[in-house]
Amino acid sequence: MRVDLFDFELPEDRIALRPAEPRDSARLLAVDPAGAPELDDRIVRDLPRMLRSGDVLVVNDTRVIPARLDGVRVRGDAVARIEATLHKREGEDRWRAFVRPAKKLKVGERIRFGEASESMACLLGSLDAEVLDKGDGGEVLLGFAFTGPALDDAIMRLGHMPLPPYIASKRGEDARDIADYQTLFADKLGAVAAPTAGLHFTPALIDALGARGVTIERVTLHVGAGTFLPVKAEDTEAHRMHAEFGVVPESVARALNEARARGGRIVCVGTTSLRILESATMPDGVVEAFAGDTSIFITPGYRFRAVDILLTNFHLPKSTLFMLVSAFSGLDRMKRAYAHAIASGYRFYSYGDACLLFRERSVA
């Protein structure tokens, strides 16, 4: 499909720079093809009343690491600042990363990340890495001097929270983001972007869901920085998704299959939970255990196998995420929903408001 079909006008002031307080007070737009009305303005705290006993909420329990590293590359007397955003671990001492500037960086060169002095010649608490390979779009493979837990500790010590570029361009990272950019379910270290639909949950909301008879199951998808990359191709078929590592445990697969057999619905919290779950589901709708990489790219025409309802934030124009929700609920319907959200003052993207999408069965 043509990428420009997924374009729309989004005013700059609609992009949220801070989350709602409390988190479950964010606005929620229900989009239900069988609803009356089709578009219903709610708040996230209403979620339990919009679901029913026997439904299963699937959340992503990945935990964001401080994946942005600042450093220098020294070549003779020439010193250049380097910024790297880690996006996928490839081994005990290796990460794929997007670096800036990347054009003049050569394979075999070393980068030192850490606390720089004014001259950048002396660095304390530093972390060295070698450029092992270069790809397209500023992507490199870095081999670090540390390995395993020692590397993890160094990244936690030296890194910065990788705020999305549309937030980072408007304000700097601060202490609030350390907590704000993690979900209540965050457990397994490895993401470089938050599964942002999960940011809306509070202990009170979880208690209310339990009282309603809605259970919660956890999957993992370590979200990569590729989620922020713009779609530069003119047609969706020419766009390449970056692989991300995910896990659907055997116990979760079994619980979801049993719930569906009893008539319960699978409700994914976020596009990340949806993508790993769809990657683990067979054509006949049976969810299987999964552990590995997925680069699934969902656009209109995709036939959903597992997911009945999707809770997700509002996404940017021409993004792979807006393509996914258009596949789930229909492009024309999502354009109407987004036009309503913009006109009604909903806040967009990572720290913004949410929508609850009920899948139209006729959508391919």
N, C-alpha and C positions, 0 to 999 in steps of 0.2 A: 504494500500500500504506500501511497505517497505520504511522506512525512508531514508535508504542509497541511494535510487534512486534520492533524492533531494540534494545530496552532490556535491560539486565542489570545486576546488582549488581557494582560494581567497588570494592573497598576502596581507600581513599586511599593506603595504603602500597604499592600495586602500581604506582604511577606513578613511573617512574625519574627521578631528578634528575641522575644522571651516567651516561655510557656505560660499558659493560664495558671492562676493560683486560686484555689487548689487545682490540681491537675484535672480532676473529673468535672470541673466547672466549664471546660471548653465547650464550645458549641458543637452540635452534631446534626448533620443533615441526613435524614433517612431518605434513601432513593429506592422506591419499591414499585415495580411495574404493575403490581396488583393492588397497590395502596390507594387510599382515597384520603388525602391527596397523594399524588405520585411523589411529590417533594414535601417533606415534613420537617419543620424546624424544631429541634430538640436540644438537649445538652447531654454530654457523655453520661452524667449521672442517671439518665433515663434508660440506659442500656438494659438493665435487668428486666424492665417491663416490656422491652421490645423483643426479648427472647423467651423461650419456654423451657420447661423442665425436660431434661433429656438432651438438650443441646450441649455441644462440647466446644469450648473456646480453645483454640490452638495458638499458643504464644511462642515467641522466639526468645530463648534464654541466653543469647549471646551477650557478651559484655564488651563495651567499647574500650579500647586501649588508647593511650595518648600517642597516636600514630604519626603526628607531624613532628619531624626532626629538623632542626636548623644546624647547619654546619658550614665548613669551608673546604675547598679544594685548593691545594697548594701545588703550583707547577713552576719550579724555579723561584723567581721573585714575584710571580703573578699569583695573587690570592683572590679567589672568587667565592662569594657566598652561595650556598646551595640549600635549597629547601626540598625535603623529601617527604612524601606522604606514603607510608606503607599501606599496601592493600591486600596482599595475599602471601601467607607464609608458604615457603617451598621446601623447608627443611629446618633442622635444628639451628642452623646459623645463616639461613637465607630467607630474604623477603623480596618479593616484587614490589616496586615502588614507582610512583610518579614523581619525577624530579623537575625542578626549575632552577636555573635554566639548564636544558638538557642538550642543546644543539652542539656545544663544543666539548661536552663531557665524553671522554674516551674509555673504551674497555681497558681494564687494567689500572686505571687511575684510582686513587684512594681519596675518600671523603672522611673528614673527622667531624663528628657530631658532638656538640657539647657546649659548655659555657665558654664563650670567647672573650678575650680581653679586648681593649680598644684597638690594638694593632692586629688582632686575630692571629697573632703568632704563637700565643701561649694559651692553651686550652686546659681547663681543669675538669676532672670527672668526665673525660671524653670517651667516645665510642667510635672506633675506626671501622670503615667498610670499604670493600673493593668493588668496583663496577665489573661484574662478571659477564654481562650481556646487555645489549641495548635493543629495544623494540621500537614500535611506532608510538607516536603521541606522547613522547617524554617518558615512556616506561623503561625501567632498567631492572636488572636482577642484581641485588646487592648481597655480597658475602661478608658477614660481620666477623670481627675478631673474637667476639664472645659467642657462646653457644648455649642452647637449652635455657634453663632457669636463669643463668647469669645474663644472657641476652635479654630475657624478659624483664629482669630487674633494671637493667640499664635503660631500656625503653621507657619503663614506668618512671624512672628518675629524670630522664632528659627530655622526654617527649611532651607535646602539647596536645590538648583535645582537638581533634580534627573537625572543627566547626565547618559546616557547609559553606562554600564560597559566597553564596548570596547573603549569609549572615556575617562571615568574616570580613567581607568588603565594607560592611557598614559599622562594625564595632569590633573591638578586640576581645579575645578570650579573657574570662575572669573566673574567680573562684566559684561563682554560682554555677558555671557550666559543668564543673566536675560532677555535681549532683544532678543538674537539670538534664544533662545529655545521657543519662543512664535510665533504663526502665526499672520498674519494681521487680522484674523477673531476671535482671542481669546476673549471670552466674559464670558462664564459660568464657574466658578471655579469648579475644580473637577478632572482634569487629573493629572496623575503622570508621564506621558510620552507625548511628543508632537505628534500631528498628522502631521508627518514630511513632507508629500507632500505639505501641506499648507505653509511651510516655504519659498517656492519659489516665493510667490506672493508679488507684489508691487502695490502701487496705480496706477502707469502708466500702468501696465499689466491689472489691473481691468478696467481701462478706455478703453483700447484697446479692451477688450472682450465685453464691453458694446457697443462700436461703431460697432462691428461685428454683434451684435444682439444676443449675448450669455447672458443669465440671470444667476443669482446666487441665490441658495436657501441654507438655513442653517439647518443642523441637529446637534445633539449633541451625542457624545459617549465619556464618561469619560474614557480615555485610562488608563489601569492599568499596574502595573509593571510586570504582567505576560507576557506582550508582549516580555520581554527580556529573559524569561526562555527558556533554551534549551529543545529540544525534546529528552528525554532520552529513550523513548520507541523504540523498533525495528520496530514496525508497527504503522501506523497513528491511527488505531482503538483503540490503547491502550493509546493514549495521551489525557489528560484532559485539556480543556481550562478553564481559570478562568473567571468567569462572570464579565461583565462590564455593567454599567447603561447607557442607551441611550434614546433619545427622537427624534421622528419624529413628528413635529406639524401637526395638521389637515390641516392648510393652505399650508404647504409644500407638503403633500401628494396630495392635490387637484391640486396644480400647476404642479406637476410632471405627474399626470395622464392626465391633459389637454395638456401638452406639447407633450407627447407621442401620444396622439390622433391626434395632428396636424402634426406628423411626426418628431418631435424633438427627439434628442438623449439625454439620461441621462449620464452625464460624472461625475464620482465620483473622487473627489480629495482625494486620499489616501484610503488605505485598511480599515481604521476605518469608513469612510463615507460609503464605500461599505458594510461593515458588518452590520451596523445598518439599512441601507436601505434594504438589502436583508432580514433582520429579520422582517421588517415591510411589506414585499410584499407577497401577496397571490400567490398560484400556478398559477392562471390565469394572473398574471402580474399586478394586481391592487395594488397600494401602499395604505396602510391604516395608520392612525395615530397610534403611538406606544409610550409607556412610560414604561420602565421596564428593567430588566436584559436580556442580551443576552450572550450566550457562544458559538455562532455559530462557527464552525470549517469547513473551506472550503478547500477541497482537490479535486484532479482530480476525475471526476465523478459527481460533483455537477452541478445541472442545474440552471443557473442564471435566475432570474426572472425579474430584473429591470434594471440592469446596462449594458450599451452598450460600454462605453469607460472608461478606468481607468488610471489616472495619479498617479504614485507612484514612490517612490525611489527604489534604488537597495538594495536587502535584503541579509541576511547572509545565508550561506549554511545550509541546513537541518532545516531551521526555518519555523514556521507556515506561515509566510508571503510569503516565496518563494513557499510554497505549494499552497497558494491562487493564486498567479499570474500564476502558472503552470496550475491550474484549469481553469483560465480565458482564457489563450492564448495557452495552450498546453505545456506539459513538454518538449518535444524535441525542440520546437520553443524557449522556454525561456532559455534552456541551450545554444542554438546557440546565442541568444541575449546576455546572460551574458558572454559567451566566447568572443564575439565581444567587449563588454563593457570593459572587463578586458584588452584585447589586445590593446584597443584604449585609455586606461588611464582614463576611467570614475571613479568617486569617489563614494564610496558606503555608504549606510545607512543614519543615521539621518541627518547629515550635508552634505550629498553627492548630486550627480546629480539625474536626474529623467528619467523615461521612460513613454511613452504614449502608452498604450496597446489598440488596437482595437480588440474586441472580435471576434473570429472565430465562426460562428454560428454552425458549426458542432461539436465544442467542447462540450462534455456533461456537 
